[in-house]
Amino acid sequence: MNDTIRRYGMAAALFLALPVGQAMADDGRDLYGATCSLCHQAGGNGVPGQFPALAGRVDQIAATAQGRRYLAHVLLNGLSGEIKAGGQSYSGYMPSFSSQPDAVIAAVLTYIASLGATQPAPKFSANEITAARAEGSLAPAAILEERNKLNAAHPLP
């Protein structure tokens, strides 16, 4: 099995196994460290050519309502296909974390957004995630299309 696919599977399994209490939802850094950092690395620095950096990018994407919705959709539905991020191309698959409570997803997005230069850092609420979830399940390829439309309207870093 290819190393990238194994990492995705491990990240999904870890995320699904997390406790879901409010204390966990309040600590996005620990949640990120236990799951997302497996691929995107500590501090959101990514692995060039394999996993895009999140630090310094997510806060910029979250600057628009469409960007915030897209970010929620990525965590709720996953993402697959080729993307360009930080000037590099990536082709892969990110699993859905839709089994996690809205407060947990909001905490992770808030932490990741805090890794950028935007001050004050964008904060996500459980209500935002609930609204995105209410739009229904989307195929990862549909999220890629959403990303491409967002990039055309507001170029993504």
VOGU-3710 file (C-alpha; in Angstrom, 3 decimals, decimal comma):
1> mndtirrygm> 0,000/0,000/0,000  1,300/3,401/-0,913  2,553/5,494/2,045  0,221/8,416/1,284  -2,903/6,250/1,322  -1,771/4,605/4,559  -1,316/8,024/6,181  -4,813/9,121/5,145  -6,300/5,949/6,591  -4,392/6,394/9,843
11> aaalflalpv> -5,474/10,038/10,140  -9,118/9,139/9,579  -8,958/6,306/12,124  -7,371/8,573/14,746  -9,899/11,336/14,182  -12,805/8,920/14,432  -11,462/7,553/17,723  -11,288/10,916/19,519  -13,418/11,586/22,583  -16,133/14,069/21,709
21> gqamaddgrd> -16,732/16,054/24,892  -16,776/19,852/25,069  -13,305/19,843/26,636  -11,959/18,206/23,475  -13,823/20,664/21,257  -12,317/23,593/23,135  -8,760/22,528/22,405  -8,258/22,692/18,648  -4,476/22,457/18,951  -4,616/19,088/20,677
31> lygatcslch> -7,241/17,853/18,220  -5,098/19,003/15,294  -2,013/17,402/16,807  -3,781/14,085/17,313  -5,098/13,880/13,771  -4,259/16,463/11,128  -0,564/16,746/11,996  -0,005/13,197/10,798  -0,202/14,532/7,234  -0,052/18,328/7,505
41> qaggngvpgq> 2,691/18,200/10,168  3,051/20,052/13,454  2,342/23,732/13,073  0,542/23,108/9,766  3,718/23,268/7,673  2,768/20,383/5,371  5,091/18,190/3,319  6,022/19,717/-0,044  4,598/17,675/-2,895  2,583/15,411/-0,562
51> fpalagrvdq> 0,452/17,406/1,883  -0,158/21,151/1,536  0,795/23,571/4,264  -2,155/24,973/6,183  -0,286/27,603/8,210  -0,478/31,027/6,646  -3,148/29,929/4,183  -6,301/28,911/6,056  -6,650/32,309/7,717  -6,579/33,945/4,283
61> iaataqgrry> -9,136/31,529/2,845  -11,365/32,212/5,861  -11,397/35,932/4,996  -14,558/35,488/2,886  -17,880/33,805/3,630  -17,350/31,542/0,605  -13,909/30,574/1,894  -15,239/29,735/5,346  -17,969/27,582/3,807  -15,410/25,822/1,607
71> lahvllngls> -13,169/25,050/4,605  -16,129/23,584/6,510  -17,053/21,524/3,455  -13,507/20,144/3,199  -13,577/18,798/6,747  -17,148/17,544/6,451  -16,790/15,889/3,042  -13,109/15,350/2,301  -11,319/16,411/-0,870  -9,806/14,548/-3,769
81> geikaggqsy> -8,060/15,488/-6,958  -5,345/17,873/-7,966  -5,036/21,235/-6,218  -2,503/24,012/-6,236  -1,572/25,411/-2,830  1,251/27,729/-1,904  2,569/27,579/-5,468  2,852/23,764/-5,498  0,662/21,090/-7,022  -0,796/18,304/-4,905
91> sgympsfssq> -2,797/15,299/-5,993  -4,327/13,149/-3,350  -7,202/12,454/-1,064  -8,233/13,941/2,264  -10,809/11,903/4,205  -14,065/13,265/5,542  -14,308/13,973/9,247  -18,110/14,266/9,198  -18,482/11,818/12,081  -17,042/14,442/14,413
101> pdaviaavlt> -19,301/16,900/16,244  -19,617/20,402/14,845  -17,845/21,911/17,879  -14,813/19,678/17,290  -14,564/20,618/13,605  -14,955/24,299/14,507  -12,171/24,020/17,105  -9,778/22,430/14,595  -10,522/25,079/11,949  -10,103/27,856/14,514
111> yiaslgatqp> -6,718/26,498/15,529  -5,526/26,111/11,939  -6,702/29,652/11,123  -4,682/30,923/14,101  -1,468/29,749/12,404  -1,549/32,663/9,966  -0,762/36,360/10,142  -4,387/37,566/10,174  -5,145/39,429/13,399  -7,452/38,789/15,010
121> apkfsaneit> -7,370/35,237/13,757  -10,636/33,967/12,259  -12,743/31,884/14,620  -15,196/29,229/13,544  -18,354/28,396/15,442  -20,192/25,134/15,786  -23,189/26,922/14,223  -21,191/27,552/11,022  -20,327/23,886/10,800  -23,944/22,928/11,528
131> aaraegslap> -25,083/25,152/8,641  -22,521/23,643/6,269  -23,514/20,145/7,380  -27,199/20,963/6,717  -26,345/21,491/3,049  -25,976/17,741/2,808  -23,158/15,411/1,968  -21,013/16,363/-1,017  -18,661/14,142/-2,976  -14,981/15,063/-2,570
141> aaileernkl> -14,910/15,892/-6,300  -17,688/18,451/-5,708  -15,523/20,071/-3,045  -12,725/20,314/-5,614  -15,141/22,082/-7,974  -16,143/24,431/-5,132  -12,444/25,149/-4,553  -11,886/25,936/-8,225  -14,837/28,369/-8,278  -13,613/30,006/-5,078
151> naahplp> -10,119/30,307/-6,528  -11,528/32,014/-9,651  -13,406/34,559/-7,489  -10,808/34,998/-4,729  -7,399/33,517/-5,618  -6,362/31,033/-2,946  -2,905/31,177/-1,407
//
